Amino acid sequence: MAMRMIDRIKALQERNQKSGVGSFSGGDIFFKFTEGTHHIRLVGEWVTIKSHWIGPSTYNKALLFDEDEFKGENPLKRSVTCSNFDTQTEMTVEHGKETCALCALNEAAFSLLRDKRLSEEQRQSLKDIMSSARPNERYFFLCIDRDNPEIEEGRNGFKIIEFPKSLMEQWSLLVQEHDDTDCISDENGVDWVITKKKDGAKTKYTISYATSGRNIKQTPLTEEELAYERPDIRKIMGKQADMADIYSRMLDEYRDMLDDAGYKPPVSEKEGESQGSGNGQPSASRKAASAPKDDDNFDDENVPF
């Protein structure tokens, strides 16, 4: 396990350098970061999921869907798991006709960028589409929330915690610096102190080992904690989106881009269901809109997942 963790950390760092939610028996199992300090016991190996944030936000420079698609009785989810990503192997795969429509749109925009006749405005528009359609890695652990271990009244349990990219990078460096590959094991794991702080428009996270005096505080799981039911992160967070539905509800100009690139959407999983707007009616408008562009200084914590 020690070598596997080090290998995974190194692979994660290499990817970041290059690139610059199953069944469970109930309870509120999602850890929610609030501003301030949190005391956390991480458990087991982390899970990487690739997803696309497609909802309206200042992060997305190009809105790929009418905002009405995220409302009503059949709303789109604002974050969808990439259908080109195998959550079991954590590898990107190709599915032929079932290729992710969002990844295909990203690739189509990239191909169009090769045209040297494009104006600077056209080039920026294509870059905005790529930014809005690209997949992003998300990192999940099981944890015990030392400050609030309950998942429902009278019952403690494991929660699912998501690490933003910058927090994952800090944690990975700490593990390597201390050569501490057992830091999240049941028997020899440790507690962590995580702080979330607003810094103007940005959110900053810091992480450190919990200590007892000058020593790192080792916290083997108790018999009670070992008996907690363990949510299956891959099943809970890894359900893939219906790409036929995603494709059919895109704004026209982006579907046209996909059609021109030869994209073939798969058959919808929702047989007999409407694939129009979230209200079951065609969108009132399918004109492309641009999100505010005053967030050029965002960091990864401002990505809305």
ABEGO torsion letter per residue (X at the ends): XAAAAAAAAAAAAAAAAAAXXXBBAEEBABBBBBBEBBBBBBBEBBBBBBBBBABBBAABABBABBAAAABEABBBBABBBBAABBAAAGBBBBAEAABBAAAAAAAAAAAAAABAABBAAAAAAAAAAAAAABBBBBBBBBBBBAABABABBGBBEBBBBBBBAAAAAAAAAAAAAAGBAAAABAAABBBBBBBBBBBEABBBBBBBBBBBEABBBBBBBBAAAAABBBBBAAAAAABBBBAAAAAAABBAAAAAAAAAAGBBBBBBABBGBBABBAAGBBBABABBBBBBAAAAABBAAABAX
